[in-house]
Amino acid sequence: MADPRYPRIRPTSGYADPRIRSTGPGPGAGGETDPERSSMLSGRLALVLSILVGQLWAITVGLDAWMMGQTRTAWWAAAFSVASFLVALFAWRLGERRDR
C-alpha cells in the first residue's frame, strides 16, 4: 500500500522502481587519489591518538594521586596532560598548513 504522504513512491521504490537508474556513486568513488596525503593523515592520526592515550593515563594517575593527597604528583600529571595537548595541537596545525 502506498504511503498517503508520498503517493508517487511505491513500497517497492528503490530496488524495483524503473525511475531509479543509478543506485550510488560510480566506480572508484571513495578511493584515495593521493596516497601521500592519505599516509600523512594516517600518521598524524596515529600520533594524536597515542597522545590521547597518554592524556587519559595522566588524568587517571593525577586523579589517583589527588585522592591520596599527593598534590605534587597530581600537578605533574596535569602539566603532562596540558603539554601533550599542546603537542597534539601543534602536530595537527603543522600538517594542516601543508594540506591546503
C-alpha positions in Angstrom: 0.0 0.0 0.0 1.3 3.4 -0.9 2.1 6.0 1.7 -0.6 8.7 1.6 2.0 11.4 2.2 4.0 10.3 -0.9 1.6 9.0 -3.5 4.1 8.7 -6.3 6.5 6.5 -4.3 5.5 2.8 -4.1 6.6 0.5 -1.3 9.0 -1.2 -3.7 10.7 2.0 -4.7 14.5 1.8 -4.6 15.1 -1.7 -5.8 12.4 -2.3 -8.3 11.4 1.3 -9.4 12.2 1.9 -13.0 12.7 5.6 -12.4 15.9 4.9 -10.5 18.8 4.4 -12.9 21.8 4.8 -10.6 21.9 3.3 -7.1 25.0 5.0 -5.9 28.4 6.6 -6.7 30.3 5.5 -9.7 33.2 3.1 -9.9 36.3 4.2 -7.9 34.3 6.5 -5.6 35.8 6.8 -2.2 39.2 5.7 -3.3 42.1 7.9 -2.2 43.6 9.6 -5.2 46.6 10.9 -3.3 48.3 8.1 -1.3 51.0 10.5 0.1 48.3 12.7 1.7 46.5 9.6 3.0 49.6 8.3 4.6 50.3 11.7 6.1 46.8 11.9 7.6 47.1 8.3 8.9 50.4 9.1 10.6 49.1 12.3 12.1 46.0 10.5 13.4 48.2 7.8 15.0 50.3 10.4 16.7 47.2 12.3 18.0 45.6 9.0 19.2 48.8 8.0 21.1 48.9 11.4 22.7 45.2 11.0 23.6 46.0 7.7 25.3 48.8 9.4 27.2 46.4 12.1 28.3 43.9 9.6 29.6 46.8 7.9 31.5 47.8 11.2 33.0 44.3 12.0 34.1 44.0 8.6 35.8 47.3 9.0 37.6 46.6 12.6 38.5 43.2 11.8 40.0 44.5 8.8 41.9 47.4 11.0 43.3 45.0 13.8 44.1 42.6 11.5 46.0 45.6 10.1 48.0 46.7 13.6 48.9 49.8 13.6 46.7 49.2 17.0 45.2 52.7 17.3 43.7 52.2 14.2 41.6 48.7 15.4 40.6 50.1 18.7 39.3 52.8 17.0 37.4 50.2 14.8 35.7 48.1 17.8 34.9 51.1 19.6 33.4 51.9 16.5 31.3 48.3 16.4 30.1 48.4 20.1 29.1 51.8 19.6 27.4 50.6 16.6 25.4 47.5 18.5 24.3 49.7 21.3 23.0 51.9 18.8 21.2 48.9 17.3 19.5 47.5 20.7 18.6 50.9 21.7 17.1 51.2 18.5 15.1 47.7 19.0 13.7 48.3 22.6 12.8 51.7 21.8 11.2 50.1 19.3 8.9 47.1 21.4 8.2 49.2 24.1 6.5 50.5 21.6 4.0 47.1 20.1 3.3 45.8 23.3 1.6 
